[in-house]
């Protein structure tokens, strides 16, 4: 490796580094300017949520997960089962 090769390599690495830094700064400025970075209000543990029939709460000692399903949600396993079942049924049967 000659000295010219080292200088070329150093120039290329510096260019990649500079592009990365400017991309990082530009994306931060874009997010800050558009308001996507604004703090969202977070519910505290003391507040109770209104009951929702399409909502499932899974709580452990360390975390609480809330899953909200669409009102007409059909699980994929049921969809696959109904699809396979349609091959074995007679025409017109449901």
C-alpha positions as CSV (number, residue, x, y, z in Angstrom):
1,X,0.0,0.0,0.0
2,X,1.5,3.3,-1.1
3,X,1.0,6.7,0.4
4,X,-1.3,7.7,-2.4
5,X,-3.6,4.7,-1.6
6,X,-3.7,5.7,2.0
7,X,-4.6,9.3,1.1
8,X,-7.4,8.1,-1.3
9,X,-8.8,5.7,1.4
10,X,-8.7,8.5,4.0
11,X,-10.5,10.9,1.7
12,X,-13.3,8.3,0.9
13,X,-13.8,7.4,4.5
14,X,-14.0,11.1,5.4
15,X,-16.6,11.7,2.7
16,X,-18.7,8.8,4.0
17,X,-18.5,10.1,7.5
18,X,-19.4,13.6,6.5
19,X,-22.5,12.3,4.5
20,X,-23.6,10.4,7.6
21,X,-23.2,13.3,9.9
22,X,-25.1,15.7,7.6
23,X,-27.8,13.1,7.1
24,X,-28.2,12.7,10.8
25,X,-28.4,16.5,11.4
26,X,-30.7,17.0,8.5
27,X,-33.1,14.3,9.6
28,X,-33.2,15.7,13.1
29,X,-33.9,19.2,11.8
30,X,-36.7,17.8,9.6
31,X,-38.3,15.9,12.4
32,X,-38.0,18.9,14.8
33,X,-39.3,21.3,12.1
34,X,-42.3,19.2,11.2
35,X,-43.3,18.6,14.8
36,X,-43.0,14.9,14.8
37,X,-40.6,15.1,17.8
38,X,-43.1,16.9,20.0
39,X,-43.6,15.2,23.4
40,X,-46.8,13.2,23.5
41,X,-48.9,13.1,26.7
42,X,-48.5,9.8,28.6
43,X,-51.2,8.4,30.8
44,X,-50.0,7.7,34.3
45,X,-50.8,4.4,36.1
46,X,-53.4,6.1,38.3
47,X,-55.7,7.0,35.4
48,X,-58.2,4.3,34.4
49,X,-59.0,3.7,30.7
50,X,-62.6,3.3,29.7
51,X,-63.5,-0.3,29.0
52,X,-63.4,-1.3,25.3
53,X,-64.7,-4.7,24.1
54,X,-62.0,-4.8,21.4
55,X,-59.2,-4.3,23.9
56,X,-57.2,-7.0,25.6
57,X,-54.8,-6.2,28.5
58,X,-51.9,-8.5,29.4
59,X,-50.2,-7.5,32.6
60,X,-47.1,-9.1,34.2
61,X,-45.1,-8.1,37.2
62,X,-42.8,-5.9,35.0
63,X,-45.0,-4.7,32.1
64,X,-48.5,-4.0,31.0
65,X,-49.4,-4.5,27.3
66,X,-52.7,-3.3,25.8
67,X,-53.8,-4.8,22.5
68,X,-56.6,-3.1,20.6
69,X,-58.3,-5.1,17.9
70,X,-60.4,-3.7,15.0
71,X,-64.1,-4.2,15.5
72,X,-64.4,-6.7,12.7
73,X,-61.1,-8.5,13.4
74,X,-60.9,-12.2,12.4
75,X,-57.7,-14.0,13.6
76,X,-55.5,-15.4,10.8
77,X,-55.8,-18.9,12.2
78,X,-59.6,-18.7,11.8
79,X,-59.2,-17.4,8.2
80,X,-56.9,-20.2,7.3
81,X,-59.2,-22.8,8.9
82,X,-62.2,-21.5,7.0
83,X,-60.3,-21.5,3.8
84,X,-59.2,-25.1,4.2
85,X,-62.6,-26.1,5.4
86,X,-64.1,-24.7,2.2
87,X,-62.4,-27.4,0.2
88,X,-64.0,-30.2,2.1
89,X,-67.6,-28.8,2.2
90,X,-70.3,-29.4,-0.4
91,X,-71.2,-26.6,-2.7
92,X,-73.8,-24.3,-1.1
93,X,-72.9,-25.4,2.5
94,X,-71.4,-23.0,4.9
